[in-house]
């Protein structure tokens, strides 16, 4: 029992008040924050009741399903519906023709659903704090037996970086650097601005970025294993051009790592079978000259 200025406190009650105090303060601060700065989850719209730097509810931040496929290219990891596009070594047609500049490619999930919304909110909504959870997804997709000497983010042209305010690939690279203790090197630059890749065919995408990148510090990559970072892989044209620039500068191995990739299997599976000839030919009414 403890006496203080006419008040008596038991040690157990004092301990209870000490433990409850921070909880009450935290709850009150969260309520005050929600009252002064009301906000909803930017993805599902559920009201946020905690003080956080991420305007996203815990359910939407839960790890999405990783990309899985029974058939895929062993080099670029492109998923397929069946094994028909792959040769005996497990390579797809693009990799067999040597059109990939990188040696391997990994990603966490498919560019669809909740993961696509998270990337859009990060990239176009300016929510930079999403770099950490998205970077954690990427780290989970990277095989543990891979070893790297440096991490290189895919660069943005200075005008696009000024418009967006940041390079999304660089922030992801910094997150991975903190997790892996591999340094980030800023060696890739865009030699010139390119038209947006959206809506272009595979061939047009490759031509659009074929000479868009160069390595400004060959000494920083010569003889090294480089982890190339980007947010989304669509056809791989941008990453291939960056990897080719790193290889020309002397890199011995370049591996691409992205948060997500476009899964073309979904496009094929949604197509309904159609008849090539809706109706059979009927030649009974056709008269051929010289034939009765």
VOGU-500104 format. One line per field, with one value per residue: residue in three letters; x negated, y, z of N, C-alpha, C in turn; residue number from 1. Coordinates in steps of 0.2 Angstrom, whole numbers. Each point is the difference from the previous one (the first is absolute). Example, Ala and Ser with C-alpha at 12.3 -4.5 7.8 and 13.67 -1.06 7.14 Angstrom:
// residues 2
lomar: (ALA / SER)
n.east: (-66 / 2)
n.north: (-28 / 5)
n.up: (39 / -4)
ca.east: (4 / -4)
ca.north: (6 / 6)
ca.up: (0 / 1)
c.east: (-4 / 4)
c.north: (6 / 5)
c.up: (0 / 3)
fiba: (1 / 2)
//
This chain:
// residues 292
lomar: (UNK / UNK / UNK / UNK / UNK / UNK / UNK / UNK / UNK / UNK / UNK / UNK / UNK / UNK / UNK / UNK / UNK / UNK / UNK / UNK / UNK / UNK / UNK / UNK / UNK / UNK / UNK / UNK / UNK / UNK / UNK / UNK / UNK / UNK / UNK / UNK / UNK / UNK / UNK / UNK / UNK / UNK / UNK / UNK / UNK / UNK / UNK / UNK / UNK / UNK / UNK / UNK / UNK / UNK / UNK / UNK / UNK / UNK / UNK / UNK / UNK / UNK / UNK / UNK / UNK / UNK / UNK / UNK / UNK / UNK / UNK / UNK / UNK / UNK / UNK / UNK / UNK / UNK / UNK / UNK / UNK / UNK / UNK / UNK / UNK / UNK / UNK / UNK / UNK / UNK / UNK / UNK / UNK / UNK / UNK / UNK / UNK / UNK / UNK / UNK / UNK / UNK / UNK / UNK / UNK / UNK / UNK / UNK / UNK / UNK / UNK / UNK / UNK / UNK / UNK / UNK / UNK / UNK / UNK / UNK / UNK / UNK / UNK / UNK / UNK / UNK / UNK / UNK / UNK / UNK / UNK / UNK / UNK / UNK / UNK / UNK / UNK / UNK / UNK / UNK / UNK / UNK / UNK / UNK / UNK / UNK / UNK / UNK / UNK / UNK / UNK / UNK / UNK / UNK / UNK / UNK / UNK / UNK / UNK / UNK / UNK / UNK / UNK / UNK / UNK / UNK / UNK / UNK / UNK / UNK / UNK / UNK / UNK / UNK / UNK / UNK / UNK / UNK / UNK / UNK / UNK / UNK / UNK / UNK / UNK / UNK / UNK / UNK / UNK / UNK / UNK / UNK / UNK / UNK / UNK / UNK / UNK / UNK / UNK / UNK / UNK / UNK / UNK / UNK / UNK / UNK / UNK / UNK / UNK / UNK / UNK / UNK / UNK / UNK / UNK / UNK / UNK / UNK / UNK / UNK / UNK / UNK / UNK / UNK / UNK / UNK / UNK / UNK / UNK / UNK / UNK / UNK / UNK / UNK / UNK / UNK / UNK / UNK / UNK / UNK / UNK / UNK / UNK / UNK / UNK / UNK / UNK / UNK / UNK / UNK / UNK / UNK / UNK / UNK / UNK / UNK / UNK / UNK / UNK / UNK / UNK / UNK / UNK / UNK / UNK / UNK / UNK / UNK / UNK / UNK / UNK / UNK / UNK / UNK / UNK / UNK / UNK / UNK / UNK / UNK / UNK / UNK / UNK / UNK / UNK / UNK / UNK / UNK / UNK / UNK / UNK / UNK)
n.east: (-4 / 2 / -2 / 4 / -2 / 1 / -3 / 3 / -5 / 4 / -6 / 5 / 3 / -5 / -1 / 6 / 0 / -6 / 3 / 6 / -4 / -5 / 4 / 1 / -6 / -2 / 5 / -2 / -6 / 1 / 4 / -4 / -4 / 4 / 1 / -6 / -3 / 6 / 0 / 1 / 1 / -5 / 1 / 2 / -2 / -3 / 3 / -5 / -1 / -5 / -5 / -1 / -6 / 3 / 3 / -1 / 5 / 0 / 6 / -1 / -3 / 5 / -5 / 0 / 4 / -6 / -4 / 4 / -4 / 4 / 1 / -7 / -2 / -5 / 0 / 5 / 1 / 1 / 6 / 2 / 5 / -5 / -3 / 5 / 1 / -2 / -7 / -4 / -3 / 6 / -3 / 3 / 4 / 2 / 0 / 3 / 3 / -1 / 6 / -1 / -1 / 4 / -3 / 4 / 6 / 2 / 6 / 4 / 4 / 6 / -1 / 3 / 7 / -1 / -4 / 4 / 5 / -3 / -2 / 6 / 2 / -5 / 1 / 6 / 1 / -7 / 3 / -6 / 4 / 3 / -5 / 2 / 7 / -1 / -5 / 4 / 5 / -4 / -2 / 7 / 0 / -5 / -3 / -1 / -1 / 4 / -5 / -1 / -3 / 5 / 4 / 3 / 3 / 5 / -4 / 2 / 3 / -5 / 3 / 0 / -6 / -1 / 3 / -3 / -6 / -1 / -5 / 5 / -3 / -2 / 6 / 2 / -5 / 1 / 6 / -1 / -3 / 5 / 4 / -3 / 0 / 4 / -5 / 3 / -1 / -1 / 1 / 6 / -1 / 6 / -2 / 6 / 5 / 5 / 3 / 6 / -1 / 5 / 3 / -6 / -2 / -1 / 0 / 6 / 2 / -2 / 3 / 6 / -3 / -1 / 0 / 4 / -4 / -4 / -6 / 0 / 0 / -3 / -4 / 6 / 0 / -6 / 1 / 6 / 3 / 4 / 4 / 4 / 2 / 6 / 5 / 0 / 1 / 0 / -4 / -3 / 3 / 2 / 2 / 2 / 3 / 2 / 2 / 2 / 2 / 3 / 3 / 2 / 2 / 2 / 6 / -1 / 5 / 6 / 3 / 6 / 2 / 7 / 5 / 2 / 4 / 1 / 5 / -3 / -1 / 1 / -4 / -4 / -1 / 1 / -4 / 5 / 1 / -3 / 6 / -5 / 4 / 4 / 1 / 2 / -5 / 5 / -2 / 6 / 0 / -7 / 1 / -4 / -3 / 4 / 3 / 3)
n.north: (-6 / 5 / 5 / 4 / 5 / -5 / -2 / -5 / -3 / -5 / -4 / -4 / 4 / 2 / -6 / -2 / 5 / -2 / -6 / 2 / 4 / -3 / -5 / 3 / 2 / -6 / -3 / 5 / -1 / -6 / 0 / 3 / -4 / -5 / 3 / 1 / -6 / 1 / -6 / -2 / -7 / 1 / -6 / -2 / 6 / -5 / 3 / 4 / -4 / -1 / 2 / 1 / -1 / -5 / 3 / -6 / -4 / -3 / -1 / 6 / 0 / -4 / -4 / 3 / -4 / -3 / 2 / -5 / -5 / -4 / 4 / 1 / 5 / -5 / 4 / 1 / -6 / 1 / 1 / -7 / 0 / -2 / -6 / 1 / 6 / -5 / 1 / -5 / 6 / 1 / 2 / 6 / 2 / 5 / -4 / -4 / 6 / 0 / 1 / -4 / 5 / -2 / -3 / 3 / -2 / 4 / -2 / 5 / 5 / -1 / 4 / -1 / 1 / -2 / -5 / 0 / 0 / -4 / -3 / 1 / -1 / -4 / -3 / 0 / -3 / -2 / -6 / 4 / 1 / -1 / 4 / 1 / 0 / 4 / 3 / -1 / 2 / 5 / 2 / -1 / 3 / 3 / -4 / -4 / -3 / 5 / 2 / 7 / 4 / 1 / 5 / 0 / 6 / -1 / 4 / 6 / 2 / 5 / 0 / -7 / 0 / 5 / -3 / -6 / 3 / -6 / -4 / -3 / -1 / 6 / 2 / -4 / 3 / 6 / -2 / -2 / 5 / 3 / -4 / 1 / 6 / -1 / 3 / 6 / -2 / 6 / -5 / -2 / 3 / 4 / -2 / -2 / 4 / -5 / -2 / 1 / -5 / 3 / -6 / -1 / -3 / -6 / -1 / 4 / -3 / -5 / 2 / 1 / -5 / -2 / 6 / -1 / -5 / 3 / -3 / 5 / -6 / -1 / 3 / 3 / -2 / 2 / -6 / 3 / -3 / 2 / 2 / -1 / 6 / -2 / 4 / 0 / -7 / 3 / 3 / 4 / 4 / 3 / -5 / -2 / 6 / 0 / -7 / 1 / 6 / -3 / -4 / 5 / 2 / -7 / 1 / -5 / 2 / 0 / 1 / -1 / 5 / -2 / 5 / 1 / -4 / 2 / -3 / -2 / -5 / 5 / 3 / -5 / -1 / 7 / -2 / 2 / -6 / 1 / 0 / -3 / -5 / 6 / 0 / -6 / -1 / 3 / -5 / -2 / 6 / -2 / 4 / -6 / 5 / -3 / 1 / -5)
n.up: (0 / -4 / 4 / -3 / 4 / 5 / -5 / 0 / -2 / -2 / 1 / 1 / 3 / 3 / 1 / 2 / 4 / 2 / 0 / 3 / 4 / -2 / 2 / 5 / 1 / -2 / 3 / 5 / -1 / 0 / 5 / 4 / -2 / 1 / 6 / 1 / -2 / -1 / 0 / -6 / 0 / -3 / 2 / 6 / 3 / 3 / 5 / 0 / 5 / -4 / 4 / -6 / -3 / 0 / -5 / 3 / 0 / 6 / -1 / -2 / 5 / 2 / 0 / -6 / -4 / 1 / -5 / -3 / -3 / -3 / -5 / 0 / -3 / -1 / -5 / -3 / 2 / -6 / 2 / -1 / -5 / -4 / -2 / -5 / 3 / 4 / 0 / -2 / -1 / -2 / -6 / 0 / -4 / 5 / 5 / -4 / -2 / 6 / 0 / 5 / 3 / 4 / 5 / 4 / 1 / 5 / 2 / 4 / -4 / -2 / -5 / 5 / 0 / 6 / -3 / -5 / 4 / 3 / -6 / -2 / 6 / 0 / -7 / 0 / 6 / -1 / 1 / 1 / 6 / -5 / -1 / 6 / 1 / -5 / 4 / 6 / -4 / -3 / 6 / 1 / -6 / 3 / -4 / 5 / -5 / -2 / -3 / 3 / -5 / -4 / 2 / -6 / 2 / -4 / -4 / 3 / -6 / 0 / -6 / -1 / 2 / -4 / -5 / 1 / 0 / -3 / 1 / -2 / -5 / 1 / 1 / -5 / -4 / 3 / -1 / -6 / -1 / 3 / -4 / -6 / 2 / -6 / -1 / 0 / -7 / -1 / -5 / 0 / -6 / -1 / -6 / 0 / 1 / 2 / -6 / 3 / 4 / 3 / -2 / 1 / -6 / 0 / -7 / 1 / 5 / -3 / -5 / 4 / 3 / -7 / -1 / 4 / 1 / 5 / 1 / 4 / 4 / -6 / 3 / 1 / -6 / -2 / -2 / 1 / 6 / -4 / 5 / -6 / 2 / -1 / -1 / -7 / -2 / -6 / -5 / 4 / -4 / 5 / 4 / -5 / -2 / 6 / 0 / -7 / 3 / 5 / -5 / -4 / 6 / -1 / 1 / 5 / 4 / -3 / 6 / -3 / 4 / -1 / 2 / -6 / -4 / -6 / 1 / -6 / 5 / 4 / -5 / -1 / 7 / -1 / -5 / -3 / -1 / -5 / -4 / -4 / -1 / 2 / -7 / -1 / -5 / -3 / -5 / 3 / 2 / 0 / -5 / -2 / -4 / -4 / 6 / -2)
ca.east: (4 / -5 / 4 / -2 / 5 / 7 / 2 / -3 / -1 / -4 / -5 / 3 / 5 / -5 / -3 / 6 / 1 / -6 / 1 / 6 / -1 / -2 / 5 / 5 / -3 / -1 / 7 / 3 / -4 / 3 / 7 / -1 / -3 / 6 / 5 / -3 / -2 / 4 / -3 / 2 / -5 / 0 / 2 / 6 / 4 / 2 / -3 / -6 / 1 / -7 / -5 / -4 / -3 / 3 / 7 / 2 / 2 / -4 / 2 / -2 / -7 / -2 / -4 / 4 / -2 / -5 / 1 / -2 / 2 / -3 / -4 / -3 / -7 / -5 / -5 / 3 / 6 / 6 / 4 / 3 / 5 / -2 / -7 / -1 / -5 / -6 / -3 / -2 / -4 / 5 / -1 / 5 / -3 / -4 / -7 / -4 / -2 / -5 / 3 / 0 / -6 / -1 / -1 / 6 / 5 / 4 / 5 / 4 / 7 / 3 / 2 / 7 / 3 / -2 / -7 / 0 / 3 / -6 / -5 / 3 / 0 / -7 / -3 / 4 / 4 / -5 / -1 / -6 / -1 / 2 / -6 / -3 / 3 / -1 / -6 / 0 / 3 / -5 / -5 / 2 / -1 / -6 / -3 / -5 / -6 / -3 / -5 / -1 / -5 / 3 / 6 / 1 / 7 / 2 / 1 / 5 / -3 / 1 / 7 / 5 / -1 / 2 / 8 / 3 / -2 / -4 / -1 / 3 / -5 / -6 / 2 / 0 / -6 / -2 / 3 / -3 / -6 / 0 / 1 / -5 / -7 / -4 / 0 / 4 / -4 / 4 / -5 / 4 / 4 / 3 / -4 / 6 / 7 / 3 / 7 / 2 / 0 / 6 / 4 / -5 / -1 / -6 / -5 / -1 / -3 / -7 / -3 / 1 / -4 / -6 / -6 / 2 / -4 / -7 / -3 / -4 / -6 / -2 / -5 / 4 / 4 / -5 / -1 / 4 / 7 / 5 / 7 / 4 / 6 / 6 / 7 / 5 / -3 / 6 / -3 / -7 / -4 / -3 / -5 / -5 / -4 / -4 / -5 / -5 / -5 / -5 / -5 / -5 / -4 / -5 / 3 / -1 / 6 / 5 / 6 / 6 / 5 / 5 / 5 / 5 / -1 / 6 / 1 / 4 / 5 / 6 / 4 / 2 / 6 / 6 / 3 / 5 / -1 / 4 / -1 / -3 / 6 / 6 / 5 / -4 / 2 / 5 / -2 / 5 / 3 / -5 / -1 / -6 / 0 / -2 / 2 / 7)
ca.north: (6 / 6 / 6 / 6 / 6 / -1 / -5 / -7 / -4 / -7 / 0 / -4 / 5 / 5 / -4 / 0 / 7 / 2 / -4 / 3 / 7 / 0 / -2 / 6 / 6 / -2 / 0 / 6 / 3 / -3 / 3 / 7 / 0 / -2 / 6 / 6 / -2 / -6 / -4 / -7 / -4 / 3 / -6 / -3 / 5 / -1 / 5 / -2 / 2 / 0 / 5 / -3 / 3 / -4 / 1 / -6 / -4 / -6 / -5 / 1 / 0 / -7 / -2 / -3 / -6 / 0 / -3 / -7 / -3 / -7 / 1 / 6 / 0 / 0 / 6 / 6 / -2 / 1 / -6 / -2 / -5 / -6 / 0 / 1 / 6 / -1 / -5 / -5 / 3 / 4 / 7 / 2 / 2 / 6 / -2 / -4 / 4 / 5 / 7 / 2 / 3 / -2 / -7 / -3 / 5 / -2 / 4 / -3 / -2 / 2 / 7 / 0 / 0 / 5 / 2 / 5 / 6 / 2 / 3 / 6 / 5 / 1 / 3 / 6 / 3 / 4 / -2 / -3 / -5 / -7 / -3 / -5 / -7 / -3 / -3 / -6 / -5 / -2 / -4 / -7 / -3 / -1 / -6 / 1 / -2 / 5 / 5 / 6 / 5 / 7 / 1 / 5 / 1 / 2 / 7 / 4 / 6 / 5 / 4 / -4 / 0 / 7 / 0 / -5 / 2 / -5 / -6 / -5 / -6 / 2 / -1 / -8 / -2 / 2 / -4 / -7 / 1 / -1 / -7 / -4 / 3 / 1 / 7 / 2 / 5 / 4 / 0 / 0 / 6 / 0 / 4 / 4 / -2 / -4 / 0 / -5 / -7 / -2 / 0 / -2 / -7 / -3 / 3 / 7 / 1 / -1 / 6 / 7 / 1 / -4 / 4 / 5 / 0 / -1 / 0 / 6 / -1 / -7 / -2 / -2 / -6 / -5 / -6 / 0 / -3 / 6 / -1 / 6 / 1 / 4 / -2 / -4 / -2 / -1 / -5 / -1 / 4 / 5 / -4 / -3 / 6 / 2 / -5 / 0 / 5 / -3 / -6 / 3 / 3 / -5 / -4 / -7 / -3 / 5 / -4 / 5 / -1 / 5 / -2 / -3 / -1 / -1 / -7 / -1 / -5 / 2 / 2 / -6 / -4 / 3 / -1 / -6 / -4 / 3 / -4 / 3 / 0 / -1 / -4 / -4 / 2 / -4 / 2 / -3 / 5 / 3 / -4 / 0 / 0 / -6 / -5 / 0)
ca.up: (0 / -1 / 1 / -4 / 1 / 2 / -5 / 1 / -6 / 1 / -5 / -6 / -3 / -3 / -6 / -5 / -3 / -4 / -6 / -4 / -2 / -7 / -4 / 0 / -4 / -7 / -2 / -1 / -6 / -7 / -1 / -2 / -7 / -5 / 0 / -3 / -6 / -2 / -6 / -1 / -4 / -7 / -4 / 1 / 3 / 7 / 4 / 4 / 7 / 3 / -3 / -5 / -6 / -6 / 0 / -2 / 6 / 1 / -5 / -7 / 1 / 0 / -5 / -5 / -2 / -4 / -7 / 0 / -6 / -1 / -6 / -1 / -3 / 6 / 1 / 1 / 4 / -3 / 1 / -6 / 2 / -1 / -1 / -7 / -2 / 3 / -3 / 5 / 5 / 4 / -2 / -4 / -7 / 0 / 3 / -5 / -5 / 3 / 1 / 7 / 2 / 7 / 1 / 4 / 2 / 5 / 2 / 5 / -2 / -7 / 0 / 0 / 7 / 6 / -1 / -5 / 3 / 5 / -4 / -3 / 6 / 1 / -5 / -3 / 5 / 3 / 7 / 0 / 5 / -3 / -2 / 5 / -1 / -7 / 0 / 3 / -5 / -5 / 3 / 1 / -7 / -2 / 2 / 6 / -3 / -5 / 4 / -4 / 3 / 0 / -2 / -4 / -2 / -6 / 1 / -4 / -3 / 5 / -1 / 3 / 8 / 3 / 1 / 5 / 7 / 2 / -4 / 4 / 0 / 4 / 7 / 1 / 0 / 7 / 5 / -1 / 2 / 8 / 2 / -2 / 1 / -7 / -2 / -6 / -4 / -5 / -5 / -6 / -2 / -7 / -5 / -3 / 2 / -4 / 1 / 4 / -3 / 0 / -6 / -5 / -1 / 3 / -4 / 0 / 7 / -1 / -4 / 4 / 5 / -2 / 1 / 5 / 7 / 0 / 6 / 1 / 4 / -1 / 5 / 6 / -2 / -3 / 3 / 5 / -1 / 1 / 1 / -3 / 3 / -3 / 3 / -4 / -6 / -5 / -5 / 2 / -5 / 3 / 4 / -5 / -2 / 6 / 1 / -5 / 1 / 5 / -3 / -4 / 4 / 3 / 5 / -2 / 0 / 2 / 1 / 0 / 6 / 0 / 4 / -4 / -7 / -4 / -1 / -6 / 0 / 2 / -6 / -4 / 3 / 0 / -7 / -1 / -6 / -6 / -6 / -6 / -5 / 4 / -3 / -5 / -7 / -4 / -7 / -4 / -4 / -4 / -7 / -3 / -7 / -3 / 4 / 1)
c.east: (-4 / 5 / -4 / 5 / 7 / 3 / -3 / 0 / -3 / -4 / 3 / 5 / -5 / -3 / 5 / 1 / -6 / 0 / 5 / -2 / -2 / 5 / 6 / -2 / 0 / 7 / 3 / -4 / 3 / 7 / -1 / -3 / 5 / 5 / -3 / -2 / 4 / -3 / 3 / -6 / 0 / 1 / 7 / 5 / 2 / -3 / -6 / 0 / -7 / -4 / -5 / -2 / 3 / 8 / 3 / 2 / -4 / 2 / -2 / -8 / -3 / -3 / 5 / -3 / -6 / 2 / -2 / 2 / -4 / -5 / -3 / -7 / -5 / -4 / 5 / 7 / 6 / 5 / 4 / 6 / -2 / -8 / -1 / -6 / -7 / -4 / -3 / -4 / 5 / 0 / 6 / -3 / -4 / -7 / -4 / -3 / -5 / 3 / 0 / -7 / -2 / -1 / 5 / 5 / 4 / 5 / 4 / 6 / 2 / 3 / 8 / 3 / -3 / -7 / -1 / 2 / -6 / -5 / 2 / 0 / -7 / -3 / 4 / 3 / -5 / -1 / -6 / -2 / 2 / -7 / -3 / 4 / 0 / -7 / -1 / 3 / -6 / -5 / 2 / 0 / -7 / -3 / -5 / -7 / -3 / -5 / -1 / -5 / 3 / 8 / 1 / 7 / 1 / 1 / 6 / -3 / 2 / 6 / 5 / -1 / 2 / 8 / 2 / -3 / -5 / -1 / 2 / -5 / -6 / 3 / 1 / -7 / -3 / 3 / -4 / -8 / -1 / 1 / -6 / -8 / -4 / 1 / 4 / -5 / 4 / -5 / 4 / 4 / 3 / -3 / 5 / 6 / 3 / 8 / 3 / 1 / 7 / 3 / -5 / 0 / -7 / -6 / -1 / -3 / -8 / -4 / 0 / -6 / -7 / -7 / 2 / -4 / -7 / -3 / -5 / -6 / -2 / -4 / 4 / 4 / -4 / -1 / 4 / 7 / 5 / 7 / 3 / 7 / 5 / 6 / 4 / -4 / 6 / -3 / -7 / -5 / -4 / -6 / -6 / -5 / -5 / -5 / -5 / -5 / -5 / -5 / -5 / -6 / -5 / 4 / 0 / 7 / 5 / 7 / 5 / 4 / 5 / 5 / 5 / -2 / 7 / 1 / 5 / 4 / 7 / 4 / 2 / 6 / 6 / 3 / 5 / -2 / 5 / -1 / -3 / 5 / 6 / 5 / -4 / 2 / 5 / -1 / 6 / 3 / -5 / 0 / -6 / 1 / -3 / 2 / 8 / 3)
c.north: (6 / 6 / 6 / 6 / -2 / -6 / -7 / -3 / -7 / -1 / -4 / 5 / 5 / -3 / 0 / 7 / 1 / -4 / 3 / 6 / 1 / -2 / 5 / 5 / -2 / 0 / 7 / 4 / -2 / 3 / 8 / 1 / -1 / 6 / 6 / -1 / -7 / -3 / -7 / -3 / 2 / -6 / -2 / 5 / -1 / 6 / -2 / 3 / 0 / 6 / -4 / 4 / -3 / 1 / -6 / -4 / -6 / -6 / 1 / 0 / -8 / -3 / -4 / -7 / 0 / -3 / -7 / -2 / -7 / 0 / 7 / 0 / 1 / 6 / 7 / -1 / 2 / -6 / -1 / -5 / -7 / 0 / 1 / 5 / -2 / -6 / -5 / 3 / 4 / 7 / 2 / 3 / 6 / -1 / -4 / 4 / 5 / 7 / 2 / 3 / -3 / -8 / -3 / 6 / -4 / 6 / -3 / -3 / 2 / 7 / 0 / 0 / 5 / 2 / 6 / 6 / 3 / 4 / 6 / 5 / 2 / 5 / 7 / 4 / 4 / -3 / -4 / -5 / -7 / -4 / -6 / -6 / -3 / -2 / -6 / -6 / -3 / -4 / -7 / -4 / -2 / -7 / 1 / -2 / 5 / 5 / 5 / 4 / 7 / -1 / 6 / 1 / 2 / 8 / 3 / 6 / 6 / 4 / -4 / -1 / 7 / 0 / -4 / 2 / -5 / -6 / -6 / -6 / 1 / -1 / -7 / -3 / 1 / -5 / -7 / 1 / 0 / -7 / -4 / 2 / 1 / 8 / 2 / 5 / 3 / 1 / 0 / 7 / -1 / 5 / 5 / -2 / -4 / 1 / -5 / -7 / -3 / 0 / -2 / -7 / -2 / 3 / 7 / 2 / -1 / 5 / 6 / 1 / -3 / 4 / 6 / 0 / -1 / -1 / 5 / -2 / -8 / -3 / -3 / -7 / -6 / -6 / -1 / -3 / 5 / -2 / 6 / 0 / 4 / -2 / -5 / -2 / -2 / -5 / -1 / 5 / 5 / -3 / -3 / 5 / 2 / -5 / 0 / 6 / -2 / -5 / 4 / 4 / -5 / -4 / -7 / -3 / 6 / -4 / 6 / -3 / 5 / -2 / -4 / -1 / -1 / -8 / 0 / -6 / 2 / 3 / -6 / -3 / 3 / 0 / -6 / -3 / 3 / -5 / 4 / 2 / -1 / -5 / -5 / 2 / -4 / 2 / -3 / 6 / 3 / -4 / 2 / -1 / -7 / -7 / 0 / -4)
c.up: (0 / 2 / -3 / 1 / 1 / -4 / 1 / -6 / 1 / -6 / -6 / -4 / -4 / -7 / -6 / -3 / -5 / -7 / -4 / -3 / -8 / -5 / -1 / -4 / -7 / -3 / -1 / -5 / -7 / -1 / -2 / -7 / -5 / 0 / -4 / -7 / -3 / -7 / -1 / -4 / -7 / -5 / 1 / 3 / 7 / 4 / 4 / 7 / 4 / -3 / -4 / -5 / -6 / 0 / -3 / 6 / 0 / -5 / -7 / 0 / 0 / -6 / -6 / -2 / -5 / -7 / 0 / -7 / -1 / -6 / 0 / -2 / 6 / 0 / 1 / 4 / -3 / 1 / -6 / 2 / -1 / -2 / -7 / -1 / 2 / -4 / 5 / 6 / 5 / -2 / -4 / -7 / 0 / 3 / -4 / -5 / 3 / 1 / 7 / 1 / 7 / 0 / 3 / 2 / 6 / 2 / 6 / -2 / -6 / 1 / -1 / 7 / 5 / -1 / -5 / 3 / 5 / -4 / -3 / 5 / 1 / -5 / -3 / 6 / 5 / 8 / 1 / 5 / -2 / -2 / 5 / -1 / -7 / -1 / 3 / -4 / -4 / 4 / 1 / -6 / -2 / 3 / 5 / -3 / -4 / 4 / -5 / 3 / 0 / -2 / -5 / -2 / -7 / 0 / -4 / -3 / 5 / 0 / 4 / 7 / 3 / 0 / 5 / 7 / 3 / -5 / 4 / 0 / 5 / 8 / 2 / 1 / 7 / 5 / 0 / 3 / 8 / 2 / -1 / 1 / -6 / -2 / -6 / -4 / -5 / -6 / -7 / -1 / -6 / -4 / -3 / 2 / -6 / 1 / 5 / -3 / 0 / -7 / -6 / 0 / 3 / -4 / 0 / 7 / 0 / -4 / 3 / 5 / -1 / 2 / 6 / 6 / -2 / 7 / 1 / 4 / -1 / 5 / 6 / -1 / -3 / 4 / 6 / -2 / 2 / 0 / -2 / 3 / -4 / 4 / -3 / -6 / -4 / -5 / 2 / -5 / 4 / 4 / -5 / -2 / 5 / 1 / -5 / 1 / 6 / -2 / -4 / 5 / 4 / 6 / -2 / 1 / 2 / 1 / 2 / 6 / 0 / 5 / -3 / -7 / -3 / -1 / -6 / 0 / 1 / -6 / -4 / 3 / 0 / -7 / -1 / -7 / -6 / -6 / -5 / -5 / 3 / -3 / -5 / -7 / -3 / -7 / -4 / -5 / -5 / -7 / -3 / -8 / -3 / 4 / 1 / 6)
fiba: (1 / 2 / 3 / 4 / 5 / 6 / 7 / 8 / 9 / 10 / 11 / 12 / 13 / 14 / 15 / 16 / 17 / 18 / 19 / 20 / 21 / 22 / 23 / 24 / 25 / 26 / 27 / 28 / 29 / 30 / 31 / 32 / 33 / 34 / 35 / 36 / 37 / 38 / 39 / 40 / 41 / 42 / 43 / 44 / 45 / 46 / 47 / 48 / 49 / 50 / 51 / 52 / 53 / 54 / 55 / 56 / 57 / 58 / 59 / 60 / 61 / 62 / 63 / 64 / 65 / 66 / 67 / 68 / 69 / 70 / 71 / 72 / 73 / 74 / 75 / 76 / 77 / 78 / 79 / 80 / 81 / 82 / 83 / 84 / 85 / 86 / 87 / 88 / 89 / 90 / 91 / 92 / 93 / 94 / 95 / 96 / 97 / 98 / 99 / 100 / 101 / 102 / 103 / 104 / 105 / 106 / 107 / 108 / 109 / 110 / 111 / 112 / 113 / 114 / 115 / 116 / 117 / 118 / 119 / 120 / 121 / 122 / 123 / 124 / 125 / 126 / 127 / 128 / 129 / 130 / 131 / 132 / 133 / 134 / 135 / 136 / 137 / 138 / 139 / 140 / 141 / 142 / 143 / 144 / 145 / 146 / 147 / 148 / 149 / 150 / 151 / 152 / 153 / 154 / 155 / 156 / 157 / 158 / 159 / 160 / 161 / 162 / 163 / 164 / 165 / 166 / 167 / 168 / 169 / 170 / 171 / 172 / 173 / 174 / 175 / 176 / 177 / 178 / 179 / 180 / 181 / 182 / 183 / 184 / 185 / 186 / 187 / 188 / 189 / 190 / 191 / 192 / 193 / 194 / 195 / 196 / 197 / 198 / 199 / 200 / 201 / 202 / 203 / 204 / 205 / 206 / 207 / 208 / 209 / 210 / 211 / 212 / 213 / 214 / 215 / 216 / 217 / 218 / 219 / 220 / 221 / 222 / 223 / 224 / 225 / 226 / 227 / 228 / 229 / 230 / 231 / 232 / 233 / 234 / 235 / 236 / 237 / 238 / 239 / 240 / 241 / 242 / 243 / 244 / 245 / 246 / 247 / 248 / 249 / 250 / 251 / 252 / 253 / 254 / 255 / 256 / 257 / 258 / 259 / 260 / 261 / 262 / 263 / 264 / 265 / 266 / 267 / 268 / 269 / 270 / 271 / 272 / 273 / 274 / 275 / 276 / 277 / 278 / 279 / 280 / 281 / 282 / 283 / 284 / 285 / 286 / 287 / 288 / 289 / 290 / 291 / 292)
//
